[in-house]
Amino acid sequence: MRLIICPGVHDPALTESFLAGLWSEMGNCPAGQLPLVFPAQHYPAYSSFHLLSFLKHQLSGNAPDSLYSLPLLMVAFSAGVAAAIGAAWGWQLAGGQICGLIAVDGWGVPLAGRFPVYRVSHDYFTHWSSAILGAGKTGFYAEPGVDHLALWRSPQRATGWQISTNPIQPPVATTAARFIATLIHQSGYAG
């Protein structure tokens, strides 16, 4: 499986900080399994076309006939969520597998697919109002709320609640980084 990071429109240093916060929760990045980071500073961060083209170029290697045999897990932020949902659909339509899409503050982006979708939000209002457009089975919202960019820059500092659409499951206190790390591990990313 390959982990794909889809940033939004912001300084690339925020994505480096996000990954550092995530690795602090997961241990270290698995050897030989660095995530593939879409260079949103060079392309429109919201463009599914550019993201899909980037993935095809980066993952084709010397065996283009086996390009779609590699399952993908996407973690996207803000405008990058719009790119990721379209690219995930495109990847599946071409015969590829999507293990899941973790949408971090993808407010206003409809999320649906034949793959697991998870929402991570910087506050309760954003989480609730985004869930109308697709919530997934579990999600996270920060409480107290944090700044939009702070959620991406420092997910290990965003405390809040993991919630489920199953009314029997009570909310679980956690951090955004821990929630995302758990989803990544559950998807089969070795580390």
Secondary structure, 3 states (H helix, E strand, C coil): CEEEEECCCCCHHHHHHHHHHHHHHHCCCCCCCCCEECCCCCCCCCCHHHHHHHHHHHHHCCCHHHHHHCCEEEEEECHHHHHHHHHHHHHHHCCCCEEEEEEECCCCCCCCCCCCEEEEECCHHHHHHHHCCCCECEEEEECCCCCHHHHHHCHHHCEEEEEECCCCCCCEEEEHHHHHHHHHHHCCCCC
